[in-house]
């Protein structure tokens, strides 16, 4: 059961965090750096202990990057 919770969190949280950080900082690259830093810390601390979870985290961050890029472009 714990693996499913990690997988669901890996699918949604990085994208949501990247969009939230982009909305707060108004800078896509700062938001991406903060999100990737949080992913790196979670890997270092052992929360993302399976390579598939790390891959899902990175894919979710990529999707969040694409969405935040279009969101910030629409706001200009």
C-alpha positions, 0 to 999 in steps of 0.5 A: 500500500505504501508504494501506491501512495508514493506512486500517486504522489510522484505523479501529481506533486512535482507538477503541482509544485512546479506550477505553484513555484512558477506562479509565485516567482513568475520565473519558470527556471527558478521554479524548475530549479526549486522543484528539481532540488526538492526531488534531489533532496527526497532521493538523498533522504531516501523517500524516493527509494525506487528508480521508477519513482524517481523517473515518474517524479522527473516526468511529472516535473517535465509535464509541470514545466510544459504547463507552467511555460504555457501558463506564463506565456498566456499571462504576458 
